[in-house]
Amino acid sequence: MTLGYEKMSFLGSSTPLEKMENISSEFGAGFYLKRDDLTPYGTGGNKLRKLEYLVKDAKNQGATVLLTVGGAQTNHGRLTAAVAAKCGMKSAVIAVDEYPGELSANLLLDGIMGCDVYLVKPDSEKKYGEQLNAAINKVTRSYEEKGEKVYFIPMGGSNEVGALGYYDCAVELAKQIDDMNIENPHIVTTVGSLGTYMGLAMGIAHENIAANLTGISIMPYKDVKESALKHYISCTEKFGLKPVLSKKDFSILTDYDYGAYNNPVKEVRDSIYHMGSREGIILDPCYTGKTFNAVRKLVEKGYFAKGESIIMIHTGGIPGIYTKHHRLEMEKELMGKIHIM
Protein backbone atom coordinates (compact mmCIF):
# COMPACT_ATOMS: atom_id res chain seq x y z
CA MET A 1 0.00 0.00 0.00
CA THR A 2 1.29 3.44 -0.94
CA LEU A 3 -0.16 6.66 0.51
CA GLY A 4 -3.26 4.75 1.55
CA TYR A 5 -3.91 3.05 -1.80
CA GLU A 6 -3.74 -0.64 -2.64
CA LYS A 7 -2.77 -2.06 -6.01
CA MET A 8 -3.04 -5.13 -8.19
CA SER A 9 0.22 -7.01 -8.73
CA PHE A 10 1.20 -6.98 -12.40
CA LEU A 11 4.97 -6.66 -12.10
CA GLY A 12 5.59 -9.35 -9.48
CA SER A 13 9.11 -8.11 -8.73
CA SER A 14 11.48 -5.21 -9.31
CA THR A 15 12.55 -4.51 -12.88
CA PRO A 16 16.31 -4.74 -13.51
CA LEU A 17 18.66 -1.78 -13.23
CA GLU A 18 21.44 -2.54 -15.71
CA LYS A 19 24.70 -0.79 -16.46
CA MET A 20 25.36 -0.19 -20.15
CA GLU A 21 29.09 -0.82 -20.14
CA ASN A 22 29.87 0.23 -23.72
CA ILE A 23 27.93 3.48 -23.58
CA SER A 24 29.30 4.20 -20.10
CA SER A 25 32.78 4.06 -21.61
CA GLU A 26 31.73 6.47 -24.36
CA PHE A 27 30.17 8.89 -21.87
CA GLY A 28 33.00 8.68 -19.37
CA ALA A 29 30.32 8.17 -16.71
CA GLY A 30 28.13 5.35 -15.49
CA PHE A 31 25.07 4.98 -17.70
CA TYR A 32 22.26 2.69 -16.55
CA LEU A 33 18.86 1.65 -17.85
CA LYS A 34 15.94 0.98 -15.53
CA ARG A 35 14.34 -1.78 -17.57
CA ASP A 36 10.65 -1.01 -17.29
CA ASP A 37 10.39 -2.29 -20.85
CA LEU A 38 10.66 -5.76 -19.31
CA THR A 39 7.41 -5.64 -17.37
CA PRO A 40 5.12 -8.60 -18.11
CA TYR A 41 1.94 -8.56 -20.23
CA GLY A 42 1.25 -6.93 -23.54
CA THR A 43 4.99 -6.78 -24.50
CA GLY A 44 5.77 -4.61 -21.46
CA GLY A 45 6.20 -0.94 -20.68
CA ASN A 46 5.98 1.68 -17.95
CA LYS A 47 2.18 2.03 -17.94
CA LEU A 48 1.80 -1.26 -16.07
CA ARG A 49 3.02 0.43 -12.89
CA LYS A 50 0.22 2.99 -13.14
CA LEU A 51 -2.32 0.35 -14.08
CA GLU A 52 -1.59 -1.63 -10.92
CA TYR A 53 -3.31 1.16 -8.99
CA LEU A 54 -5.87 2.15 -11.60
CA VAL A 55 -7.20 -1.38 -12.13
CA LYS A 56 -7.43 -1.95 -8.38
CA ASP A 57 -9.49 1.23 -8.14
CA ALA A 58 -11.64 0.06 -11.06
CA LYS A 59 -12.23 -3.32 -9.43
CA ASN A 60 -13.14 -1.65 -6.15
CA GLN A 61 -15.82 0.27 -8.04
CA GLY A 62 -17.21 -2.84 -9.69
CA ALA A 63 -16.15 -1.86 -13.20
CA THR A 64 -16.32 -4.36 -16.05
CA VAL A 65 -14.83 -2.20 -18.83
CA LEU A 66 -11.58 -0.23 -18.89
CA LEU A 67 -11.93 2.72 -21.27
CA THR A 68 -8.98 4.93 -22.12
CA VAL A 69 -7.79 7.41 -24.74
CA GLY A 70 -4.67 8.23 -26.71
CA GLY A 71 -3.33 8.20 -30.24
CA ALA A 72 -4.11 5.40 -32.66
CA GLN A 73 -0.82 3.72 -31.67
CA THR A 74 -1.07 4.39 -27.93
CA ASN A 75 1.24 2.26 -25.78
CA HIS A 76 -0.95 2.95 -22.78
CA GLY A 77 -3.97 1.65 -24.65
CA ARG A 78 -2.12 -1.57 -25.48
CA LEU A 79 -1.23 -2.18 -21.84
CA THR A 80 -4.74 -1.29 -20.70
CA ALA A 81 -5.96 -4.00 -23.07
CA ALA A 82 -3.42 -6.41 -21.60
CA VAL A 83 -4.41 -5.95 -17.96
CA ALA A 84 -8.11 -6.00 -18.84
CA ALA A 85 -7.61 -9.39 -20.47
CA LYS A 86 -5.62 -10.59 -17.46
CA CYS A 87 -8.38 -9.49 -15.08
CA GLY A 88 -11.32 -10.81 -17.10
CA MET A 89 -12.51 -7.33 -18.09
CA LYS A 90 -13.34 -5.69 -21.40
CA SER A 91 -11.23 -2.87 -22.81
CA ALA A 92 -11.68 -0.03 -25.27
CA VAL A 93 -9.49 2.75 -26.63
CA ILE A 94 -10.69 6.00 -28.19
CA ALA A 95 -8.40 8.01 -30.45
CA VAL A 96 -9.11 11.22 -32.32
CA ASP A 97 -6.75 10.10 -35.04
CA GLU A 98 -6.58 8.88 -38.60
CA TYR A 99 -6.47 5.19 -39.44
CA PRO A 100 -2.75 4.68 -40.22
CA GLY A 101 -3.47 2.62 -43.31
CA GLU A 102 -2.60 -0.75 -41.87
CA LEU A 103 -3.29 -2.86 -38.81
CA SER A 104 0.20 -2.93 -37.35
CA ALA A 105 2.19 -2.29 -34.17
CA ASN A 106 -0.02 -1.43 -31.16
CA LEU A 107 -3.24 -1.57 -33.19
CA LEU A 108 -2.48 -5.16 -34.11
CA LEU A 109 -1.66 -6.06 -30.52
CA ASP A 110 -4.85 -4.37 -29.29
CA GLY A 111 -6.88 -6.62 -31.55
CA ILE A 112 -5.03 -9.74 -30.45
CA MET A 113 -5.93 -8.92 -26.84
CA GLY A 114 -9.61 -8.35 -27.62
CA CYS A 115 -9.62 -4.57 -27.31
CA ASP A 116 -12.07 -2.43 -29.29
CA VAL A 117 -10.42 0.67 -30.78
CA TYR A 118 -12.60 3.62 -31.81
CA LEU A 119 -10.90 5.97 -34.28
CA VAL A 120 -12.50 9.39 -34.59
CA LYS A 121 -11.57 11.17 -37.81
CA PRO A 122 -10.13 14.57 -36.83
CA ASP A 123 -12.35 17.54 -37.74
CA SER A 124 -10.43 20.79 -38.21
CA GLU A 125 -13.55 22.78 -37.44
CA LYS A 126 -13.90 21.25 -33.97
CA LYS A 127 -11.63 21.36 -30.96
CA TYR A 128 -9.77 18.16 -30.13
CA GLY A 129 -11.23 18.05 -26.62
CA GLU A 130 -14.77 18.42 -27.89
CA GLN A 131 -14.37 15.55 -30.33
CA LEU A 132 -12.73 13.36 -27.71
CA ASN A 133 -15.35 14.03 -25.01
CA ALA A 134 -18.21 13.41 -27.43
CA ALA A 135 -16.68 10.05 -28.36
CA ILE A 136 -16.07 9.13 -24.71
CA ASN A 137 -19.70 9.85 -23.85
CA LYS A 138 -20.99 7.92 -26.85
CA VAL A 139 -18.86 4.83 -26.24
CA THR A 140 -19.56 4.89 -22.51
CA ARG A 141 -23.33 4.97 -23.16
CA SER A 142 -23.08 2.07 -25.59
CA TYR A 143 -21.41 -0.11 -22.94
CA GLU A 144 -23.76 0.99 -20.18
CA GLU A 145 -26.77 0.14 -22.34
CA LYS A 146 -25.39 -3.41 -22.45
CA GLY A 147 -25.20 -3.54 -18.64
CA GLU A 148 -21.48 -2.86 -18.35
CA LYS A 149 -19.86 -0.52 -15.85
CA VAL A 150 -17.15 1.65 -17.41
CA TYR A 151 -14.04 2.87 -15.60
CA PHE A 152 -12.40 5.75 -17.45
CA ILE A 153 -8.60 6.04 -17.44
CA PRO A 154 -7.11 9.31 -18.75
CA MET A 155 -4.40 9.53 -21.38
CA GLY A 156 -1.29 7.70 -20.27
CA GLY A 157 -2.93 6.69 -17.00
CA SER A 158 -1.63 10.03 -15.79
CA ASN A 159 -3.87 11.08 -12.94
CA GLU A 160 -3.28 11.15 -9.19
CA VAL A 161 -3.88 7.42 -8.68
CA GLY A 162 -1.70 6.50 -11.64
CA ALA A 163 1.19 8.60 -10.31
CA LEU A 164 1.52 6.18 -7.40
CA GLY A 165 3.06 3.63 -9.77
CA TYR A 166 6.16 5.75 -10.23
CA TYR A 167 6.21 6.84 -6.63
CA ASP A 168 6.78 3.13 -6.02
CA CYS A 169 9.42 3.06 -8.76
CA ALA A 170 11.37 5.85 -7.08
CA VAL A 171 11.48 3.83 -3.85
CA GLU A 172 12.43 0.70 -5.80
CA LEU A 173 15.22 2.57 -7.56
CA ALA A 174 16.56 3.98 -4.29
CA LYS A 175 17.13 0.46 -2.99
CA GLN A 176 18.79 -0.67 -6.22
CA ILE A 177 21.02 2.39 -6.27
CA ASP A 178 22.10 1.62 -2.72
CA ASP A 179 22.60 -2.11 -3.40
CA MET A 180 24.69 -1.36 -6.51
CA ASN A 181 26.68 1.45 -4.85
CA ILE A 182 25.81 3.88 -7.62
CA GLU A 183 27.23 7.30 -6.83
CA ASN A 184 25.41 10.58 -7.42
CA PRO A 185 22.49 9.20 -9.45
CA HIS A 186 20.80 11.48 -11.97
CA ILE A 187 17.55 9.94 -13.19
CA VAL A 188 16.31 10.84 -16.66
CA THR A 189 12.83 10.02 -17.90
CA THR A 190 10.56 10.78 -20.81
CA VAL A 191 7.86 13.40 -20.26
CA GLY A 192 4.67 12.87 -22.22
CA SER A 193 1.46 12.92 -20.20
CA LEU A 194 3.57 13.71 -17.07
CA GLY A 195 2.49 10.75 -14.93
CA THR A 196 5.82 8.90 -14.90
CA TYR A 197 7.82 12.04 -14.21
CA MET A 198 5.43 13.18 -11.50
CA GLY A 199 5.46 9.88 -9.66
CA LEU A 200 9.26 9.91 -9.65
CA ALA A 201 9.42 13.55 -8.57
CA MET A 202 7.01 12.95 -5.71
CA GLY A 203 8.79 9.79 -4.59
CA ILE A 204 12.21 11.45 -4.62
CA ALA A 205 10.97 14.53 -2.75
CA HIS A 206 8.67 12.95 -0.19
CA GLU A 207 10.81 9.90 0.55
CA ASN A 208 13.99 12.01 0.80
CA ILE A 209 15.79 10.03 -1.91
CA ALA A 210 19.24 11.35 -2.80
CA ALA A 211 18.91 11.67 -6.56
CA ASN A 212 18.48 14.35 -9.21
CA LEU A 213 15.69 14.07 -11.76
CA THR A 214 15.45 15.45 -15.30
CA GLY A 215 12.51 15.02 -17.63
CA ILE A 216 12.78 15.12 -21.41
CA SER A 217 9.62 16.44 -23.05
CA ILE A 218 8.92 14.51 -26.26
CA MET A 219 6.13 16.78 -27.48
CA PRO A 220 5.49 20.54 -27.47
CA TYR A 221 4.02 21.99 -24.27
CA LYS A 222 2.78 25.53 -23.75
CA ASP A 223 4.27 25.58 -20.23
CA VAL A 224 5.30 22.11 -19.11
CA LYS A 225 6.52 23.25 -15.68
CA GLU A 226 3.19 24.93 -14.96
CA SER A 227 1.40 21.73 -16.00
CA ALA A 228 3.71 19.76 -13.72
CA LEU A 229 3.01 22.07 -10.79
CA LYS A 230 -0.76 21.76 -11.22
CA HIS A 231 -0.45 17.97 -11.39
CA TYR A 232 1.76 17.93 -8.29
CA ILE A 233 -0.59 20.12 -6.23
CA SER A 234 -3.52 17.94 -7.25
CA CYS A 235 -1.61 14.83 -6.14
CA THR A 236 -0.61 16.30 -2.77
CA GLU A 237 -4.19 17.33 -2.09
CA LYS A 238 -5.52 13.88 -2.91
CA PHE A 239 -2.95 12.07 -0.77
CA GLY A 240 -2.86 14.56 2.10
CA LEU A 241 0.77 15.51 1.57
CA LYS A 242 2.33 18.85 2.42
CA PRO A 243 3.71 20.33 -0.84
CA VAL A 244 7.50 20.58 -0.79
CA LEU A 245 8.11 21.30 -4.50
CA SER A 246 7.58 24.53 -6.43
CA LYS A 247 7.57 25.23 -10.15
CA LYS A 248 11.31 25.92 -10.22
CA ASP A 249 12.02 22.45 -8.80
CA PHE A 250 10.71 20.66 -11.89
CA SER A 251 13.63 20.07 -14.23
CA ILE A 252 11.94 19.35 -17.57
CA LEU A 253 13.80 20.11 -20.80
CA THR A 254 11.85 21.12 -23.89
CA ASP A 255 14.69 21.35 -26.42
CA TYR A 256 14.48 17.83 -27.80
CA ASP A 257 10.88 17.29 -28.92
CA TYR A 258 11.62 18.19 -32.58
CA GLY A 259 8.39 20.11 -32.84
CA ALA A 260 5.81 17.34 -32.68
CA TYR A 261 4.62 14.17 -31.00
CA ASN A 262 5.68 10.83 -32.53
CA ASN A 263 7.25 12.45 -35.59
CA PRO A 264 9.98 10.69 -37.61
CA VAL A 265 13.35 12.29 -36.79
CA LYS A 266 16.69 11.24 -38.32
CA GLU A 267 18.72 12.11 -35.22
CA VAL A 268 16.38 10.06 -33.04
CA ARG A 269 16.67 7.06 -35.33
CA ASP A 270 20.46 7.42 -35.24
CA SER A 271 20.31 7.26 -31.44
CA ILE A 272 18.13 4.15 -31.66
CA TYR A 273 20.73 2.53 -33.93
CA HIS A 274 23.49 3.68 -31.55
CA MET A 275 21.90 1.94 -28.57
CA GLY A 276 21.02 -1.17 -30.56
CA SER A 277 24.46 -1.61 -32.10
CA ARG A 278 26.35 -1.06 -28.86
CA GLU A 279 24.16 -2.62 -26.19
CA GLY A 280 21.61 -4.83 -27.98
CA ILE A 281 18.78 -2.80 -26.45
CA ILE A 282 15.89 -1.60 -28.61
CA LEU A 283 14.43 1.87 -28.11
CA ASP A 284 11.31 3.33 -29.70
CA PRO A 285 11.07 6.41 -31.95
CA CYS A 286 8.41 8.28 -29.97
CA TYR A 287 9.60 8.12 -26.37
CA THR A 288 12.83 6.40 -25.41
CA GLY A 289 14.58 7.19 -28.69
CA LYS A 290 13.99 10.90 -28.19
CA THR A 291 15.02 10.65 -24.56
CA PHE A 292 18.28 8.80 -25.25
CA ASN A 293 19.04 11.20 -28.10
CA ALA A 294 18.65 14.03 -25.57
CA VAL A 295 20.91 12.25 -23.08
CA ARG A 296 23.66 11.94 -25.70
CA LYS A 297 23.46 15.64 -26.51
CA LEU A 298 23.37 16.61 -22.84
CA VAL A 299 26.50 14.57 -22.15
CA GLU A 300 28.23 16.41 -25.00
CA LYS A 301 27.15 19.75 -23.52
CA GLY A 302 28.38 18.88 -20.02
CA TYR A 303 24.88 19.04 -18.54
CA PHE A 304 25.54 16.29 -15.99
CA ALA A 305 27.82 17.09 -13.08
CA LYS A 306 31.23 15.44 -12.88
CA GLY A 307 30.88 12.11 -11.09
CA GLU A 308 27.14 11.81 -11.69
CA SER A 309 25.81 8.46 -12.83
CA ILE A 310 22.97 8.63 -15.36
CA ILE A 311 19.94 6.37 -14.95
CA MET A 312 17.50 6.46 -17.84
CA ILE A 313 14.05 4.94 -17.40
CA HIS A 314 13.40 2.61 -20.32
CA THR A 315 9.65 3.03 -20.57
CA GLY A 316 9.13 0.47 -23.34
CA GLY A 317 7.04 1.34 -26.38
CA ILE A 318 8.90 -1.11 -28.62
CA PRO A 319 5.89 -1.74 -30.94
CA GLY A 320 6.35 1.86 -32.09
CA ILE A 321 9.20 0.86 -34.41
CA TYR A 322 6.65 -1.12 -36.42
CA THR A 323 4.37 1.83 -37.13
CA LYS A 324 4.36 2.59 -40.84
CA HIS A 325 5.74 6.13 -40.81
CA HIS A 326 8.71 5.11 -38.65
CA ARG A 327 9.27 1.67 -40.13
CA LEU A 328 9.53 2.88 -43.74
CA GLU A 329 12.26 5.37 -42.84
CA MET A 330 14.20 2.71 -40.95
CA GLU A 331 13.84 0.24 -43.80
CA LYS A 332 15.41 2.71 -46.23
CA GLU A 333 18.31 3.45 -43.87
CA LEU A 334 19.02 -0.15 -42.87
CA MET A 335 18.74 -1.90 -46.24
CA GLY A 336 22.53 -1.74 -46.51
CA LYS A 337 22.70 -4.29 -43.69
CA ILE A 338 20.87 -6.86 -45.82
CA HIS A 339 23.17 -8.90 -48.07
CA ILE A 340 21.61 -11.19 -50.66
CA MET A 341 23.94 -14.09 -51.54
C-alpha positions as CSV (number, residue, x, y, z in Angstrom):
1,M,0.0,0.0,0.0
2,T,1.3,3.4,-0.9
3,L,-0.2,6.7,0.5
4,G,-3.3,4.7,1.6
5,Y,-3.9,3.1,-1.8
6,E,-3.7,-0.6,-2.6
7,K,-2.8,-2.1,-6.0
8,M,-3.0,-5.1,-8.2
9,S,0.2,-7.0,-8.7
10,F,1.2,-7.0,-12.4
11,L,5.0,-6.7,-12.1
12,G,5.6,-9.3,-9.5
13,S,9.1,-8.1,-8.7
14,S,11.5,-5.2,-9.3
15,T,12.5,-4.5,-12.9
16,P,16.3,-4.7,-13.5
17,L,18.7,-1.8,-13.2
18,E,21.4,-2.5,-15.7
19,K,24.7,-0.8,-16.5
20,M,25.4,-0.2,-20.1
21,E,29.1,-0.8,-20.1
22,N,29.9,0.2,-23.7
23,I,27.9,3.5,-23.6
24,S,29.3,4.2,-20.1
25,S,32.8,4.1,-21.6
26,E,31.7,6.5,-24.4
27,F,30.2,8.9,-21.9
28,G,33.0,8.7,-19.4
29,A,30.3,8.2,-16.7
30,G,28.1,5.4,-15.5
31,F,25.1,5.0,-17.7
32,Y,22.3,2.7,-16.6
33,L,18.9,1.7,-17.9
34,K,15.9,1.0,-15.5
35,R,14.3,-1.8,-17.6
36,D,10.6,-1.0,-17.3
37,D,10.4,-2.3,-20.8
38,L,10.7,-5.8,-19.3
39,T,7.4,-5.6,-17.4
40,P,5.1,-8.6,-18.1
41,Y,1.9,-8.6,-20.2
42,G,1.2,-6.9,-23.5
43,T,5.0,-6.8,-24.5
44,G,5.8,-4.6,-21.5
45,G,6.2,-0.9,-20.7
46,N,6.0,1.7,-18.0
47,K,2.2,2.0,-17.9
48,L,1.8,-1.3,-16.1
49,R,3.0,0.4,-12.9
50,K,0.2,3.0,-13.1
51,L,-2.3,0.4,-14.1
52,E,-1.6,-1.6,-10.9
53,Y,-3.3,1.2,-9.0
54,L,-5.9,2.1,-11.6
55,V,-7.2,-1.4,-12.1
56,K,-7.4,-2.0,-8.4
57,D,-9.5,1.2,-8.1
58,A,-11.6,0.1,-11.1
59,K,-12.2,-3.3,-9.4
60,N,-13.1,-1.6,-6.2
61,Q,-15.8,0.3,-8.0
62,G,-17.2,-2.8,-9.7
63,A,-16.2,-1.9,-13.2
64,T,-16.3,-4.4,-16.1
65,V,-14.8,-2.2,-18.8
66,L,-11.6,-0.2,-18.9
67,L,-11.9,2.7,-21.3
68,T,-9.0,4.9,-22.1
69,V,-7.8,7.4,-24.7
70,G,-4.7,8.2,-26.7
71,G,-3.3,8.2,-30.2
72,A,-4.1,5.4,-32.7
73,Q,-0.8,3.7,-31.7
74,T,-1.1,4.4,-27.9
75,N,1.2,2.3,-25.8
76,H,-0.9,2.9,-22.8
77,G,-4.0,1.7,-24.6
78,R,-2.1,-1.6,-25.5
79,L,-1.2,-2.2,-21.8
80,T,-4.7,-1.3,-20.7
81,A,-6.0,-4.0,-23.1
82,A,-3.4,-6.4,-21.6
83,V,-4.4,-6.0,-18.0
84,A,-8.1,-6.0,-18.8
85,A,-7.6,-9.4,-20.5
86,K,-5.6,-10.6,-17.5
87,C,-8.4,-9.5,-15.1
88,G,-11.3,-10.8,-17.1
89,M,-12.5,-7.3,-18.1
90,K,-13.3,-5.7,-21.4
91,S,-11.2,-2.9,-22.8
92,A,-11.7,0.0,-25.3
93,V,-9.5,2.8,-26.6
94,I,-10.7,6.0,-28.2
95,A,-8.4,8.0,-30.5
96,V,-9.1,11.2,-32.3
97,D,-6.7,10.1,-35.0
98,E,-6.6,8.9,-38.6
99,Y,-6.5,5.2,-39.4
100,P,-2.8,4.7,-40.2
101,G,-3.5,2.6,-43.3
102,E,-2.6,-0.8,-41.9
103,L,-3.3,-2.9,-38.8
104,S,0.2,-2.9,-37.3
105,A,2.2,-2.3,-34.2
106,N,0.0,-1.4,-31.2
107,L,-3.2,-1.6,-33.2
108,L,-2.5,-5.2,-34.1
109,L,-1.7,-6.1,-30.5
110,D,-4.8,-4.4,-29.3
111,G,-6.9,-6.6,-31.5
112,I,-5.0,-9.7,-30.5
113,M,-5.9,-8.9,-26.8
114,G,-9.6,-8.4,-27.6
115,C,-9.6,-4.6,-27.3
116,D,-12.1,-2.4,-29.3
117,V,-10.4,0.7,-30.8
118,Y,-12.6,3.6,-31.8
119,L,-10.9,6.0,-34.3
120,V,-12.5,9.4,-34.6
121,K,-11.6,11.2,-37.8
122,P,-10.1,14.6,-36.8
123,D,-12.3,17.5,-37.7
124,S,-10.4,20.8,-38.2
125,E,-13.6,22.8,-37.4
126,K,-13.9,21.3,-34.0
127,K,-11.6,21.4,-31.0
128,Y,-9.8,18.2,-30.1
129,G,-11.2,18.0,-26.6
130,E,-14.8,18.4,-27.9
131,Q,-14.4,15.6,-30.3
132,L,-12.7,13.4,-27.7
133,N,-15.3,14.0,-25.0
134,A,-18.2,13.4,-27.4
135,A,-16.7,10.1,-28.4
136,I,-16.1,9.1,-24.7
137,N,-19.7,9.9,-23.9
138,K,-21.0,7.9,-26.9
139,V,-18.9,4.8,-26.2
140,T,-19.6,4.9,-22.5
141,R,-23.3,5.0,-23.2
142,S,-23.1,2.1,-25.6
143,Y,-21.4,-0.1,-22.9
144,E,-23.8,1.0,-20.2
145,E,-26.8,0.1,-22.3
146,K,-25.4,-3.4,-22.4
147,G,-25.2,-3.5,-18.6
148,E,-21.5,-2.9,-18.4
149,K,-19.9,-0.5,-15.9
150,V,-17.2,1.7,-17.4
151,Y,-14.0,2.9,-15.6
152,F,-12.4,5.7,-17.4
153,I,-8.6,6.0,-17.4
154,P,-7.1,9.3,-18.7
155,M,-4.4,9.5,-21.4
156,G,-1.3,7.7,-20.3
157,G,-2.9,6.7,-17.0
158,S,-1.6,10.0,-15.8
159,N,-3.9,11.1,-12.9
160,E,-3.3,11.1,-9.2
161,V,-3.9,7.4,-8.7
162,G,-1.7,6.5,-11.6
163,A,1.2,8.6,-10.3
164,L,1.5,6.2,-7.4
165,G,3.1,3.6,-9.8
166,Y,6.2,5.8,-10.2
167,Y,6.2,6.8,-6.6
168,D,6.8,3.1,-6.0
169,C,9.4,3.1,-8.8
170,A,11.4,5.8,-7.1
171,V,11.5,3.8,-3.8
172,E,12.4,0.7,-5.8
173,L,15.2,2.6,-7.6
174,A,16.6,4.0,-4.3
175,K,17.1,0.5,-3.0
176,Q,18.8,-0.7,-6.2
177,I,21.0,2.4,-6.3
178,D,22.1,1.6,-2.7
179,D,22.6,-2.1,-3.4
180,M,24.7,-1.4,-6.5
181,N,26.7,1.4,-4.8
182,I,25.8,3.9,-7.6
183,E,27.2,7.3,-6.8
184,N,25.4,10.6,-7.4
185,P,22.5,9.2,-9.5
186,H,20.8,11.5,-12.0
187,I,17.6,9.9,-13.2
188,V,16.3,10.8,-16.7
189,T,12.8,10.0,-17.9
190,T,10.6,10.8,-20.8
191,V,7.9,13.4,-20.3
192,G,4.7,12.9,-22.2
193,S,1.5,12.9,-20.2
194,L,3.6,13.7,-17.1
195,G,2.5,10.7,-14.9
196,T,5.8,8.9,-14.9
197,Y,7.8,12.0,-14.2
198,M,5.4,13.2,-11.5
199,G,5.5,9.9,-9.7
200,L,9.3,9.9,-9.6
201,A,9.4,13.5,-8.6
202,M,7.0,12.9,-5.7
203,G,8.8,9.8,-4.6
204,I,12.2,11.4,-4.6
205,A,11.0,14.5,-2.7
206,H,8.7,13.0,-0.2
207,E,10.8,9.9,0.5
208,N,14.0,12.0,0.8
209,I,15.8,10.0,-1.9
210,A,19.2,11.3,-2.8
211,A,18.9,11.7,-6.6
212,N,18.5,14.4,-9.2
213,L,15.7,14.1,-11.8
214,T,15.4,15.5,-15.3
215,G,12.5,15.0,-17.6
216,I,12.8,15.1,-21.4
217,S,9.6,16.4,-23.0
218,I,8.9,14.5,-26.3
219,M,6.1,16.8,-27.5
220,P,5.5,20.5,-27.5
221,Y,4.0,22.0,-24.3
222,K,2.8,25.5,-23.7
223,D,4.3,25.6,-20.2
224,V,5.3,22.1,-19.1
225,K,6.5,23.2,-15.7
226,E,3.2,24.9,-15.0
227,S,1.4,21.7,-16.0
228,A,3.7,19.8,-13.7
229,L,3.0,22.1,-10.8
230,K,-0.8,21.8,-11.2
231,H,-0.5,18.0,-11.4
232,Y,1.8,17.9,-8.3
233,I,-0.6,20.1,-6.2
234,S,-3.5,17.9,-7.3
235,C,-1.6,14.8,-6.1
236,T,-0.6,16.3,-2.8
237,E,-4.2,17.3,-2.1
238,K,-5.5,13.9,-2.9
239,F,-2.9,12.1,-0.8
240,G,-2.9,14.6,2.1
241,L,0.8,15.5,1.6
242,K,2.3,18.8,2.4
243,P,3.7,20.3,-0.8
244,V,7.5,20.6,-0.8
245,L,8.1,21.3,-4.5
246,S,7.6,24.5,-6.4
247,K,7.6,25.2,-10.2
248,K,11.3,25.9,-10.2
249,D,12.0,22.4,-8.8
250,F,10.7,20.7,-11.9
251,S,13.6,20.1,-14.2
252,I,11.9,19.3,-17.6
253,L,13.8,20.1,-20.8
254,T,11.8,21.1,-23.9
255,D,14.7,21.4,-26.4
256,Y,14.5,17.8,-27.8
257,D,10.9,17.3,-28.9
258,Y,11.6,18.2,-32.6
259,G,8.4,20.1,-32.8
260,A,5.8,17.3,-32.7
261,Y,4.6,14.2,-31.0
262,N,5.7,10.8,-32.5
263,N,7.2,12.5,-35.6
264,P,10.0,10.7,-37.6
265,V,13.4,12.3,-36.8
266,K,16.7,11.2,-38.3
267,E,18.7,12.1,-35.2
268,V,16.4,10.1,-33.0
269,R,16.7,7.1,-35.3
270,D,20.5,7.4,-35.2
271,S,20.3,7.3,-31.4
272,I,18.1,4.2,-31.7
273,Y,20.7,2.5,-33.9
274,H,23.5,3.7,-31.5
275,M,21.9,1.9,-28.6
276,G,21.0,-1.2,-30.6
277,S,24.5,-1.6,-32.1
278,R,26.4,-1.1,-28.9
279,E,24.2,-2.6,-26.2
280,G,21.6,-4.8,-28.0
281,I,18.8,-2.8,-26.5
282,I,15.9,-1.6,-28.6
283,L,14.4,1.9,-28.1
284,D,11.3,3.3,-29.7
285,P,11.1,6.4,-31.9
286,C,8.4,8.3,-30.0
287,Y,9.6,8.1,-26.4
288,T,12.8,6.4,-25.4
289,G,14.6,7.2,-28.7
290,K,14.0,10.9,-28.2
291,T,15.0,10.6,-24.6
292,F,18.3,8.8,-25.3
293,N,19.0,11.2,-28.1
294,A,18.6,14.0,-25.6
295,V,20.9,12.2,-23.1
296,R,23.7,11.9,-25.7
297,K,23.5,15.6,-26.5
298,L,23.4,16.6,-22.8
299,V,26.5,14.6,-22.2
300,E,28.2,16.4,-25.0
301,K,27.1,19.8,-23.5
302,G,28.4,18.9,-20.0
303,Y,24.9,19.0,-18.5
304,F,25.5,16.3,-16.0
305,A,27.8,17.1,-13.1
306,K,31.2,15.4,-12.9
307,G,30.9,12.1,-11.1
308,E,27.1,11.8,-11.7
309,S,25.8,8.5,-12.8
310,I,23.0,8.6,-15.4
311,I,19.9,6.4,-14.9
312,M,17.5,6.5,-17.8
313,I,14.1,4.9,-17.4
314,H,13.4,2.6,-20.3
315,T,9.6,3.0,-20.6
316,G,9.1,0.5,-23.3
317,G,7.0,1.3,-26.4
318,I,8.9,-1.1,-28.6
319,P,5.9,-1.7,-30.9
320,G,6.3,1.9,-32.1
321,I,9.2,0.9,-34.4
322,Y,6.6,-1.1,-36.4
323,T,4.4,1.8,-37.1
324,K,4.4,2.6,-40.8
325,H,5.7,6.1,-40.8
326,H,8.7,5.1,-38.6
327,R,9.3,1.7,-40.1
328,L,9.5,2.9,-43.7
329,E,12.3,5.4,-42.8
330,M,14.2,2.7,-41.0
331,E,13.8,0.2,-43.8
332,K,15.4,2.7,-46.2
333,E,18.3,3.5,-43.9
334,L,19.0,-0.1,-42.9
335,M,18.7,-1.9,-46.2
336,G,22.5,-1.7,-46.5
337,K,22.7,-4.3,-43.7
338,I,20.9,-6.9,-45.8
339,H,23.2,-8.9,-48.1
340,I,21.6,-11.2,-50.7
341,M,23.9,-14.1,-51.5
